[in-house]
Amino acid sequence: MYQYSLPWFVSLYINSILSSEKCPDLEKRLDIIQVHFLYSLYCNVCRSLFEKDKLLFSCLLTSRILEMKKEITSQEWMFLLTGGMASGDDPPNPAKDWLLDKSWGELNRLGKIDVFNGIAKHFMCNTKDWRELFEALEPHKFKLPGPFAERLTPFQKLLVYRCIRPDKVVPAIQDFVSLKLGPQFVIPPSFNLDACYRDSSATCPLIFVLSAGSDPTAALLSYAAEKEMADKVAPISLGQGQGPKATVMINDASVAGSWVLLQNCHLAPSWMPSLERICEHFSPDTVHPDFRLWMTSYPSPKFPIAVLQNGVKMTNEPPKGLRANMKRSYGLDPLSNEDFFESCKKGGVFKSFLFGLAYFHGVVQERRTFGPLGWNIPYGFDDGDLRISVRQLHMFVNESAEGVLPLDALQYVTGECNYGGRVTDDKDRLLLNTILKNVYCQEMTQVGYRLSESGIYATPPEGDLKSYLEVIESYPLITLPEAFGLHSNADITKDMNGTTLILSSLLLTSADAVSTGGGGAGGGGAGEGVAAVVKDILKSLPPNFDIEASELKYPVLYEESMNTVLSQEMTRFNKLLDRIRTSLLSMEKAIAGLILMSAELEIAYRSIAVNQVPVMWAKVSYPSMKPLSSYIKDLYERVAVLKNWFDNGRPAVSWVSGFFFAQSFMTAALQNYARKKKLAIDGIAFDFTMMDHDPKKAAEEGVYIKGLYLEGCAWDLSAKILCESKPKVIYVTAPTVWLRPVAIVDIPPSKTYNCPVYRTAERRGVLATTGHSTNFLMSIRMPTSKPPSHWTKRGVAMLCSLSD
């Protein structure tokens, strides 16, 4: 939906020449026009951008200007976006207890850029000073250690922050833009419908680009009343069969000088070409000057580009945060209707549950900002879900017997039908119902009942509608993770997601830099950098496995299913190694100019240049979210584990994360036990024992596994139970687990949390025929002293592979 035409751009520039301050001095006059036009461009583009993209646009403006002034090199710019290309091994991490290996690798690659020469060595000799930067609350405002504080420009300092504190890159970019262009470029102008109207004309449509929870209709009708056009607005909601009616309305309004509002254009893709033709035929000579065509649409590839380029585009997203969300909920119909609010026979019960429902609605929407920690899949819960739930709440409470609360019915219709109808992941459904049970419970009717651990959010005393709004107004503007049931570390995860989003978006807008000299590992252009990486990978790529030798040494046996697992894993890795080897050999020849580079190879080349795994490899690879440098190291480790199995027999403790298809390994363990005990395999399952060390001998029954990471919590080694995470520690290594096959009926009941295990940190996958996501591996029952619901709300899970 971000489409802008050259005539629109020229018109904006001419307007700046006419509107800016006049000055007889030519150089000063040119500077005045440049400053005026730059801010005018920012304001006009910003009003059509979603909130997540406004800082992105500011950063792009700043970087382009500094590139023109030769203050930023393409090499530095590509390092900010990608972290550089890895070639060769890095020295050992000197601060392994607090600095990630990924960050250390990036710091070494940064040192290959001339101005940063010696930064890794300085870090090794002054880890105490660098740790102060790492632990600072606002590291982007902290003075860099050693000579780098004075030597580096503000932009070059961003590259250091990317390596040491990637979670604070977004505020660092804000400070950078503010310093170079001014603070007005990081404070987007507030939504102004009148200004948008003034920029439009009878032949220039106005387009509201919608986002979840936004509905500009009320604001437009209110503005129409101000312009004395309230009785001249004709709204129509598009859909099947509404196109011809809309055409007639537009034709009539263009003659009469009234307004037409086309709602939900994205729902009428087949009529969009007709809309484009209608807009093309608008002429100032035939259209009434008071006529305006308003449209609302979610982003859609079917929306006419010509209409987008020539129209005035606007976004008006709902405010973020739990307080703003709850306040907005109480402004929706029917909650905002005082007659409805006071109409329930059991007013106190209804108002308490209504408050809880508004809190629940805010929580399930705002948890999306935490990525996979909030929801495996980000669902589009909207106002319609809340409205129907409110009406059902009113009905059930009104019709319930005295002293009886219809909790089960409310839990079902709200959690399984209204909101739950959108949920496709079974772990998300459990989370949704866990959050809802916190609200739809007997205690909700008691004044002061805590909805969050801190008690900031609690059931208020019964009152009128205004009193509930006053309570909501007293809540913090910035919502802490505890309001959503998450650990305080979740803020770091959210900040990291923000950094990943802005850098990946900037990378998409900088695709040309890959082929014009950006991204080299330490000098030269992209071609030299990619060539070095290709050569390095080919040099160290392990040979294919000998499948025949494996099947001879480990033949198919009834009593040992693991032999089959080994052969299957080797076959899968051979396919991946073949794909990597053949593509890199072809790429090496293409870079040298010996053969033409195919379209598929060119895409792979661009991926390598920005330290990403090529799509052609990913198609035959195990799931991984690692950058290319980490992916290659991880691949070598996986291959080495299988080679060790072939040479020395199956290890005592298996690295479950290293398998291509770990489900076959676990099925083989169950199958071995079932055949040994002569039991039906569907009658047995794993019981789980957490080990305090890695056993030296393989288990007689079942298997020992390692290589998992806990996210959202930590592990108490002495008590052998789940515990809260330490500050700033996002992932911890999970204990070695004994998967012990037992008859399902013999599994003893115990206080455990059913911890899901995912293959990658993304957690989401495709829904398989088993009913589980393809990213889901299994659930492990983890001992806990807290209720399982506590860890469910924390988003606790085990991961086979991290993203670094």
C-alpha positions in Angstrom: 0.0 0.0 0.0 3.1 2.3 0.1 2.8 3.7 -3.4 3.8 7.2 -4.3 4.0 8.8 -7.8 6.5 11.1 -9.4 3.9 13.8 -10.1 2.9 13.7 -6.4 6.6 14.1 -5.4 7.1 17.0 -7.8 4.0 18.7 -6.6 5.2 18.4 -3.0 8.6 19.9 -4.0 6.9 22.8 -5.9 4.7 23.4 -2.8 7.9 23.7 -0.7 9.3 26.3 -3.0 6.1 28.4 -2.8 5.5 27.9 1.0 9.0 28.2 2.4 10.6 31.3 3.8 12.0 33.7 1.1 15.6 34.8 1.2 17.7 36.9 -1.3 20.9 34.8 -0.6 20.7 31.9 -3.1 22.7 29.4 -0.9 20.5 30.2 2.2 17.4 30.0 0.1 18.3 26.5 -1.2 19.0 25.4 2.4 15.6 26.7 3.5 13.9 24.9 0.6 15.7 21.7 1.4 14.8 21.8 5.1 11.2 22.7 4.4 10.8 20.0 1.7 12.5 17.3 3.8 10.1 17.8 6.7 7.1 18.2 4.4 8.0 14.9 2.7 8.4 13.2 6.1 5.0 14.5 7.3 3.2 13.6 4.1 4.7 10.1 3.8 4.3 9.4 7.6 0.6 9.9 7.6 0.3 6.9 5.3 2.7 4.6 7.1 2.0 2.2 9.9 3.6 3.0 13.3 6.2 0.2 12.8 7.5 1.8 9.6 7.7 5.4 10.6 11.1 5.2 12.3 12.2 3.0 9.4 11.4 5.8 7.0 13.2 8.4 9.2 16.3 6.1 9.2 16.2 5.7 5.5 16.0 9.5 5.0 18.9 10.1 7.3 21.1 7.4 5.7 20.4 8.5 2.1 21.4 12.1 3.0 24.6 11.0 4.8 25.5 8.7 1.9 25.2 11.7 -0.5 27.6 13.6 1.9 30.0 10.6 1.9 29.5 10.3 5.7 28.4 6.6 5.5 30.0 3.9 3.4 28.0 1.1 1.8 30.2 -1.4 3.8 29.2 0.1 7.1 25.6 0.3 6.1 25.5 -3.4 5.1 27.2 -4.3 8.4 24.5 -2.6 10.4 21.8 -4.5 8.5 23.5 -8.0 8.4 26.3 -8.2 10.9 28.8 -8.9 8.1 29.8 -12.1 6.4 31.7 -14.7 8.3 34.8 -16.3 6.8 37.3 -18.2 9.0 37.2 -19.0 12.7 37.0 -16.4 15.4 39.2 -16.4 18.5 37.6 -17.8 21.7 35.0 -15.6 23.3 36.7 -13.9 26.3 33.4 -13.0 28.0 31.4 -16.2 27.5 29.5 -15.7 30.8 27.7 -12.6 29.6 28.4 -12.0 25.8 26.8 -14.2 23.2 29.0 -16.0 20.8 27.0 -14.4 18.0 27.9 -10.9 19.3 31.5 -11.9 19.7 31.6 -13.1 16.1 30.0 -9.8 14.8 32.6 -7.8 16.8 35.4 -9.7 15.1 33.9 -9.0 11.7 33.4 -5.4 12.6 37.2 -5.2 13.3 37.8 -5.9 9.6 36.4 -2.5 8.7 39.3 0.0 8.8 37.9 2.5 11.3 37.1 -0.3 13.8 40.5 -2.0 13.5 41.6 -3.4 16.8 38.2 -3.3 18.5 38.1 -7.1 19.2 41.6 -6.9 20.7 40.6 -3.9 22.9 37.6 -5.9 24.0 39.7 -8.8 25.1 42.0 -6.6 27.1 39.2 -4.4 28.6 36.3 -6.7 29.2 35.4 -4.9 32.5 34.9 -1.6 30.6 32.9 -3.3 27.9 30.7 -5.1 30.5 29.7 -1.7 31.9 28.4 -0.8 28.5 26.6 -4.1 28.2 24.9 -3.7 31.6 24.0 0.0 31.2 20.3 0.7 31.3 20.6 3.0 28.2 23.8 1.8 26.5 23.2 4.0 23.5 23.8 7.0 25.8 26.8 5.4 27.5 30.4 6.5 26.5 32.2 3.8 24.5 35.3 2.4 26.0 38.8 3.4 24.9 39.6 5.4 21.8 36.3 4.5 20.1 34.3 7.2 22.0 36.1 9.9 20.1 37.1 8.0 16.9 33.7 6.9 15.7 30.9 8.9 14.1 27.3 8.7 15.5 26.5 6.2 12.8 29.5 4.1 13.4 28.6 3.8 17.0 25.3 2.2 15.9 27.4 -0.7 14.6 29.0 -1.3 18.0 25.6 -1.2 19.7 24.4 -3.8 17.2 27.2 -6.1 18.3 27.1 -5.5 22.1 23.4 -4.7 22.8 21.2 -5.5 19.8 18.1 -5.1 22.0 18.8 -1.3 22.1 19.4 -0.7 18.4 15.9 0.9 18.0 16.4 3.7 20.6 20.0 4.1 19.3 18.6 4.7 15.8 16.1 7.2 17.2 18.9 9.2 18.9 20.9 9.0 15.7 18.1 10.4 13.5 17.3 13.1 16.1 20.9 14.2 16.2 21.3 14.4 12.4 17.8 15.6 11.2 16.3 16.9 14.4 13.9 15.6 17.0 10.8 16.3 14.9 11.8 13.4 12.6 11.3 10.8 15.4 8.0 12.3 16.6 5.5 11.5 13.9 2.9 14.2 13.4 -0.5 13.4 14.9 -3.4 12.3 12.7 -5.0 15.3 11.2 -8.1 14.6 9.0 -8.6 18.3 8.1 -5.0 18.6 6.7 -5.6 15.4 4.6 -8.8 16.9 3.3 -7.1 20.2 2.4 -4.5 18.2 0.4 -7.2 16.3 -1.6 -9.4 17.5 -4.4 -12.6 16.3 -6.2 -10.4 14.1 -8.5 -8.1 12.9 -5.7 -9.5 10.1 -3.5 -8.7 9.8 0.2 -7.8 6.3 1.4 -7.7 5.0 4.9 -5.3 2.1 5.2 -6.7 0.0 8.0 -4.9 -2.0 10.7 -6.3 -4.4 13.3 -8.6 -2.5 15.7 -8.8 0.7 13.6 -12.2 2.0 12.3 -12.1 5.6 11.0 -15.8 5.7 10.2 -16.8 7.6 13.4 -14.0 10.1 12.9 -15.0 10.7 9.3 -18.7 11.2 10.1 -17.7 13.6 12.9 -15.5 15.6 10.5 -18.4 15.6 7.9 -20.6 17.2 10.5 -17.9 19.9 11.0 -17.9 20.6 7.3 -21.7 20.7 7.2 -21.7 17.5 5.0 -23.3 15.2 7.6 -26.4 14.6 5.4 -24.3 14.3 2.3 -22.2 11.3 3.2 -23.2 8.0 1.5 -21.4 5.0 3.0 -21.4 1.6 1.4 -19.7 -1.6 2.6 -18.2 -3.4 -0.3 -18.6 -7.1 -0.9 -20.4 -9.5 -3.3 -22.8 -7.6 -5.5 -22.1 -4.1 -4.1 -19.9 -2.9 -7.0 -22.7 -1.7 -9.3 -24.4 0.1 -6.4 -21.1 1.8 -5.5 -20.7 2.9 -9.2 -24.1 4.5 -9.2 -23.5 6.3 -5.9 -20.1 7.7 -7.1 -21.7 9.0 -10.4 -24.5 10.7 -8.5 -22.3 12.2 -5.8 -19.8 13.5 -8.4 -22.6 15.6 -9.9 -24.4 16.6 -6.7 -21.2 17.5 -4.8 -21.6 15.0 -1.9 -19.3 12.4 -0.4 -19.1 8.7 -0.9 -17.4 6.3 1.6 -16.4 2.9 0.2 -15.8 0.7 3.2 -13.6 -2.5 3.1 -12.3 -2.3 -0.5 -10.2 -5.3 0.2 -13.4 -7.4 0.2 -14.2 -6.6 -3.4 -11.0 -7.5 -5.3 -13.0 -8.3 -8.5 -14.4 -4.7 -8.6 -11.1 -3.0 -8.1 -10.3 -2.6 -11.9 -13.7 -0.9 -12.2 -12.8 1.5 -9.4 -9.5 2.3 -11.1 -11.3 3.1 -14.4 -13.8 5.4 -12.5 -11.0 7.3 -10.8 -9.1 7.7 -14.1 -12.2 9.3 -15.7 -12.5 12.0 -13.0 -12.0 15.4 -14.5 -12.1 18.8 -12.8 -14.4 20.0 -15.6 -17.1 17.4 -15.0 -16.8 16.7 -11.2 -18.4 19.0 -8.6 -15.6 20.7 -6.6 -17.2 19.6 -3.3 -17.3 15.9 -4.2 -14.9 13.6 -2.3 -14.4 9.9 -2.6 -13.3 8.2 0.6 -12.1 4.6 0.9 -11.1 2.2 3.6 -9.1 -0.9 3.0 -6.7 -3.3 4.7 -3.4 -3.8 2.8 -4.3 -5.8 -0.4 -2.3 -6.7 -3.5 -5.5 -6.2 -5.5 -5.9 -2.5 -4.6 -5.3 -0.4 -7.8 -1.7 1.0 -7.7 -2.8 4.1 -9.8 -5.4 5.0 -7.2 -2.8 4.6 -4.4 -0.2 6.7 -6.1 -2.5 9.6 -6.8 -4.6 9.5 -3.7 -4.1 10.9 -0.2 -3.3 7.9 2.0 -3.9 7.8 5.8 -3.4 5.4 8.7 -4.8 5.9 12.2 -3.8 3.0 14.3 -5.3 2.5 17.8 -2.9 3.5 20.6 -0.6 0.8 22.0 -0.5 -0.4 25.6 -3.0 -2.1 28.0 -4.3 1.1 29.4 -5.1 2.6 26.0 -6.6 -0.8 24.9 -9.0 -1.0 27.9 -10.0 2.6 27.5 -10.7 2.1 23.9 -12.8 -1.0 24.7 -15.0 1.0 27.1 -15.5 3.5 24.3 -17.0 0.8 22.0 -20.7 0.1 21.6 -22.4 -1.5 23.7 -19.9 -0.9 26.5 -20.1 2.9 26.1 -23.9 2.9 26.2 -24.8 3.8 29.8 -28.3 2.3 29.5 -26.8 -1.0 28.5 -24.1 -0.7 31.2 -26.7 -0.3 34.0 -29.4 -2.7 32.6 -28.2 -6.0 34.1 -30.2 -7.2 37.1 -27.0 -8.3 38.8 -25.1 -5.0 38.2 -22.1 -5.7 40.5 -21.4 -9.2 39.0 -21.9 -8.0 35.5 -19.6 -4.9 35.9 -16.9 -6.9 37.5 -16.8 -9.5 34.8 -17.1 -6.8 32.1 -14.0 -5.1 33.5 -12.2 -8.5 33.5 -13.3 -9.1 29.9 -11.9 -5.7 28.8 -8.7 -6.6 30.6 -8.6 -10.0 28.9 -9.2 -8.5 25.5 -6.3 -6.1 26.0 -4.0 -8.8 27.2 -4.7 -11.2 24.3 -4.2 -8.3 21.8 -1.0 -6.8 23.4 0.7 -10.2 23.9 1.3 -10.1 20.1 4.0 -7.5 20.5 6.2 -10.2 22.3 6.4 -12.4 19.3 6.4 -16.2 19.8 6.7 -15.7 23.6 3.2 -14.1 23.5 1.5 -16.3 20.9 2.9 -19.0 18.6 0.7 -17.5 15.9 -0.3 -13.8 16.1 -4.1 -13.9 15.9 -6.3 -11.0 14.7 -8.6 -10.7 17.8 -10.8 -7.7 17.1 -13.7 -5.6 18.4 -16.2 -8.0 17.0 -15.0 -10.7 19.4 -15.3 -8.3 22.4 -18.8 -7.1 21.4 -20.3 -10.5 21.1 -18.7 -11.7 24.3 -20.0 -8.6 26.2 -23.6 -9.3 24.9 -23.3 -13.0 25.9 -22.0 -12.0 29.3 -24.9 -9.7 29.8 -27.4 -12.4 28.8 -25.9 -15.2 30.9 -25.5 -13.1 34.0 -29.1 -11.7 33.6 -30.6 -15.2 33.2 -28.6 -17.1 35.8 -30.2 -18.2 39.1 -29.5 -16.2 42.3 -26.1 -17.0 43.8 -25.0 -19.0 40.7 -22.3 -17.7 38.3 -22.5 -19.3 34.8 -18.7 -19.6 34.6 -18.5 -22.8 32.5 -20.9 -21.4 29.9 -19.0 -18.1 29.7 -15.6 -19.8 29.5 -16.9 -22.0 26.7 -18.6 -19.4 24.5 -15.8 -16.8 25.0 -12.7 -19.1 25.0 -13.8 -21.8 22.6 -16.2 -19.9 20.2 -15.7 -16.1 20.1 -11.9 -15.8 20.6 -11.0 -19.5 20.4 -12.6 -19.8 17.0 -9.6 -17.9 15.6 -7.0 -20.1 17.4 -5.5 -23.0 15.4 -2.5 -23.9 17.6 -3.5 -26.2 20.5 -0.8 -24.6 22.8 -2.3 -21.2 22.0 -5.7 -22.4 22.8 -4.5 -23.6 26.2 -2.9 -20.2 26.9 -6.1 -18.4 25.8 -8.2 -20.4 28.2 -5.7 -20.1 31.0 -5.8 -16.3 30.7 -9.6 -16.3 30.5 -9.9 -18.5 33.7 -8.0 -15.8 35.5 -11.0 -13.5 34.7 -14.0 -15.7 34.6 -13.7 -17.0 38.2 -15.5 -16.7 41.5 -12.9 -14.3 42.9 -13.5 -11.7 40.1 -16.5 -10.4 41.9 -14.4 -9.5 45.0 -13.1 -5.9 45.1 -9.3 -5.9 44.9 -8.9 -9.3 43.2 -5.5 -9.3 41.5 -5.5 -9.7 37.8 -1.7 -9.4 37.7 1.0 -10.5 40.1 1.8 -6.9 41.2 -1.8 -6.0 42.0 -1.7 -2.9 39.8 -4.5 -4.4 37.8 -7.3 -5.4 40.2 -11.1 -5.6 40.3 -12.4 -2.0 41.1 -15.4 -1.3 43.4 -18.8 -1.2 41.7 -19.7 2.2 40.2 -20.9 4.0 37.1 -19.2 3.9 33.7 -17.2 7.0 34.5 -15.7 5.5 37.6 -14.4 2.5 35.7 -12.8 4.8 33.1 -11.1 6.7 36.0 -9.6 3.5 37.3 -8.3 2.6 33.8 -6.9 6.2 33.5 -4.8 5.6 36.6 -3.0 2.6 35.1 0.6 3.0 33.9 1.1 4.4 30.4 3.9 1.9 29.7 2.7 -1.6 30.4 5.2 -3.9 32.2 5.3 -7.6 31.0 3.9 -8.8 34.4 0.5 -7.4 33.3 0.4 -10.2 30.6 1.8 -12.9 32.9 5.3 -12.7 31.4 8.7 -12.3 33.1 10.4 -8.9 33.0 13.0 -10.4 30.5 10.1 -10.4 28.0 10.8 -6.7 27.4 14.3 -7.7 26.1 12.7 -10.2 23.7 10.3 -7.6 22.5 13.1 -5.1 21.9 15.1 -7.8 20.1 12.0 -8.4 17.9 11.9 -4.7 17.2 15.5 -4.6 16.2 15.1 -7.6 13.9 12.0 -6.1 12.3 13.6 -2.7 11.5 16.9 -4.2 10.3 15.2 -6.8 8.0 12.9 -4.1 6.6 15.9 -1.8 6.0 17.6 -4.7 4.2 14.6 -5.2 1.9 14.9 -1.5 0.9 18.7 -1.8 0.4 18.7 -4.8 -2.0 20.6 -2.8 -4.6 23.5 -2.3 -2.2 24.3 -6.1 -2.5 25.2 -5.8 -6.1 26.9 -2.4 -6.0 29.6 -3.0 -3.4 28.0 -3.4 0.0 28.4 -6.3 2.4 32.1 -7.2 2.0 33.6 -9.0 4.9 36.4 -6.5 5.2 37.1 -4.5 2.1 36.3 -4.7 -1.6 32.8 -5.2 -3.0 30.2 -7.8 -2.4 31.7 -10.0 -5.1 35.0 -10.4 -3.2 33.2 -10.9 0.1 30.9 -13.6 -1.3 33.8 -15.3 -3.2 35.7 -15.5 0.1 32.8 -17.1 1.9 32.1 -19.5 -0.9 35.7 -20.6 -1.0 35.8 -21.0 2.8 32.6 -23.1 2.9 33.7 -25.4 0.0 37.1 -25.9 1.7 35.6 -27.1 5.0 32.4 -28.8 3.7 32.5 -32.4 4.9 32.2 -35.3 2.4 29.0 -37.2 1.9 28.2 -40.2 4.1 28.7 -43.7 2.7 25.2 -45.1 3.1 26.2 -48.6 1.9 28.9 -48.8 4.6 26.5 -47.6 7.2 23.9 -50.2 6.3 26.5 -53.0 6.4 27.8 -51.9 9.8 24.4 -51.1 11.2 21.9 -53.4 9.3 18.1 -53.3 9.7 17.4 -55.4 12.8 14.0 -56.1 14.4 15.4 -55.4 17.9 17.3 -52.3 17.0 15.3 -49.6 15.2 18.1 -47.0 15.8 20.1 -48.5 12.9 17.4 -47.4 10.5 17.4 -43.9 12.0 21.1 -43.5 11.4 20.8 -44.5 7.7 17.8 -42.2 7.2 19.6 -39.2 8.8 22.7 -39.8 6.7 20.5 -39.9 3.5 18.9 -36.5 4.4 22.2 -34.9 5.2 23.7 -36.2 2.0 20.9 -34.5 0.0 21.6 -31.2 1.8 25.4 -31.4 1.4 24.9 -32.2 -2.3 22.7 -29.1 -2.8 25.2 -26.9 -1.0 28.3 -28.2 -2.8 26.8 -28.1 -6.4 25.3 -24.6 -5.9 28.6 -23.2 -4.4 30.7 -24.7 -7.2 28.5 -23.1 -9.8 28.5 -19.8 -7.9 32.3 -19.9 -7.7 32.5 -20.3 -11.5 29.8 -17.6 -12.1 31.7 -15.1 -9.9 34.9 -15.8 -11.9 32.9 -15.2 -15.1 33.3 -18.7 -16.4 29.5 -19.4 -16.6 26.3 -17.4 -16.5 24.6 -17.0 -13.2 21.1 -18.4 -13.3 18.2 -16.6 -11.6 18.2 -19.2 -8.7 22.0 -18.8 -8.2 21.7 -15.0 -8.2 19.1 -15.2 -5.4 21.4 -17.5 -3.5 24.3 -15.1 -4.1 22.3 -12.2 -2.7 21.4 -14.3 0.4 25.1 -15.1 1.1 26.0 -11.4 0.6 23.7 -10.5 3.5 24.6 -13.5 5.7 21.4 -15.4 5.1 20.8 -19.1 4.3 19.8 -19.3 0.5 16.3 -20.5 -0.1 17.5 -23.3 -2.4 19.3 -24.8 0.6 16.5 -24.2 3.0 14.1 -26.3 0.8 16.1 -29.4 1.6 17.4 -28.4 5.0 16.3 -29.0 8.6 14.4 -26.0 10.1 16.8 -23.2 11.2 16.5 -19.5 11.8 20.3 -19.0 12.2 22.2 -16.5 10.0 24.5 -18.2 7.4 27.7 -18.1 9.5 26.0 -19.8 12.4 24.1 -22.2 10.2 27.3 -23.5 8.6 28.9 -24.1 12.0 25.7 -25.8 13.2 25.7 -28.0 10.1 29.3 -29.2 10.6 28.5 -30.1 14.2 25.4 -32.1 13.2 27.4 -34.0 10.5 30.2 -34.7 13.1 27.7 -36.2 15.5 26.5 -38.7 12.9 30.1 -39.5 11.9 30.9 -40.2 15.5 27.9 -42.5 15.8 29.0 -44.4 12.7 32.6 -44.7 13.9 32.1 -45.4 17.6 28.5 -46.5 18.0 25.4 -44.7 19.3 26.5 -42.2 22.0 25.3 -42.5 25.6 23.5 -39.2 25.5 22.0 -38.2 22.1 22.0 -34.6 20.9 18.3 -34.5 20.0 18.7 -31.0 18.4 21.1 -32.4 15.8 18.7 -34.7 14.1 17.1 -33.8 10.8 13.9 -35.6 11.9 14.0 -36.1 15.7 10.5 -37.7 15.7 11.9 -40.9 14.1 14.6 -41.1 16.8 12.0 -41.0 19.6 9.7 -43.4 17.8 12.6 -45.8 17.4 13.2 -45.6 21.2 9.6 -46.5 21.9 9.6 -49.2 19.2 12.7 -50.9 20.7 11.1 -51.0 24.2 7.7 -52.3 22.7 9.4 -55.1 20.9 11.6 -56.0 23.9 8.6 -56.1 26.3 6.2 -57.4 23.6 3.8 -54.5 24.2 1.6 -52.6 21.8 3.5 -49.3 20.9 0.3 -47.2 21.2 0.0 -48.3 24.8 3.4 -46.9 25.9 4.7 -43.4 26.3 7.7 -41.6 27.7 8.1 -40.7 31.4 10.7 -38.0 32.0 13.5 -37.9 34.5 15.7 -34.8 34.8 19.4 -35.7 35.2 22.0 -33.6 37.1 24.8 -34.8 34.9 25.5 -36.5 31.5 25.5 -40.3 32.1 28.6 -42.2 30.7 26.6 -45.3 29.6 23.5 -45.4 27.4 20.2 -46.1 29.1 19.1 -49.8 29.3 15.6 -48.6 28.5 14.8 -45.5 26.6 17.3 -42.8 25.7 19.1 -39.8 27.3 18.8 -36.6 25.3 20.5 -33.1 25.5 20.9 -30.0 23.5 17.6 -28.3 24.5 17.2 -24.6 25.7 14.6 -23.3 28.1 12.9 -20.0 27.2 10.8 -18.0 29.6 12.2 -19.6 32.8 15.3 -21.2 34.3 16.2 -24.5 35.9 17.0 -25.0 39.6 19.8 -27.6 39.6 19.6 -28.3 43.3 15.9 -28.6 43.7 15.4 -30.0 40.1 12.4 -27.8 39.4 11.6 -24.9 37.1 12.3 -21.5 38.5 12.2 -17.8 37.4 14.7 -16.5 34.9 17.7 -14.4 36.0 17.7 -10.8 34.8 18.8 -10.4 31.1 19.2 -14.2 30.7 16.7 -15.1 27.9 17.7 -18.7 27.3 19.3 -21.3 29.6 20.5 -24.8 28.8 17.9 -27.4 29.8 19.1 -30.4 31.8 19.8 -33.8 30.2 16.5 -35.7 30.1 15.9 -39.4 30.4 13.1 -40.4 28.1 12.0 -43.7 29.8 9.3 -45.7 28.0 6.6 -47.0 30.3 3.0 -48.2 29.9 0.7 -45.2 29.8 -1.4 -46.6 32.7 1.8 -46.7 34.9 2.8 -43.1 34.5 2.4 -41.7 38.1 0.5 -38.4 38.5 2.7 -35.6 39.7 2.9 -31.8 39.8 4.5 -30.9 36.5 4.3 -28.4 33.7 3.7 -29.9 30.3 6.5 -28.1 28.5 6.3 -28.0 24.7 9.5 -28.6 22.7 9.9 -26.7 19.4 12.5 -27.1 16.7 13.2 -23.4 16.3 12.5 -20.2 18.3 9.8 -19.2 15.8 7.6 -21.9 17.3 4.9 -21.6 14.6 4.8 -24.0 11.7 2.3 -25.6 9.4 -0.5 -27.6 10.9 0.2 -31.3 10.2 -2.3 -34.1 10.0 -1.4 -35.1 13.5 -3.1 -31.9 14.8 0.3 -30.5 15.8 2.5 -27.8 14.2 5.4 -29.1 12.1 7.6 -27.0 14.4 6.4 -29.0 17.5 8.5 -31.9 18.6 6.9 -33.2 21.8 5.9 -32.2 25.3 8.1 -32.9 28.3 6.7 -33.0 31.8 8.9 -30.7 33.9 8.7 -30.7 37.8 7.5 -27.4 39.3 6.5 -26.0 42.6 4.2 -23.4 41.0 0.9 -24.0 39.3 1.3 -25.1 35.6 -0.8 -22.1 34.6 2.0 -19.8 35.8 4.4 -21.2 33.2 1.7 -21.3 30.5 1.3 -17.6 30.9 5.1 -17.1 30.9 5.2 -18.7 27.5 7.7 -21.3 28.7 9.0 -23.7 26.1 12.0 -25.7 25.2 13.8 -25.0 21.9 16.0 -27.3 19.9 17.8 -24.5 18.1 18.3 -20.8 18.8 18.4 -18.0 16.2 22.0 -17.0 16.6 
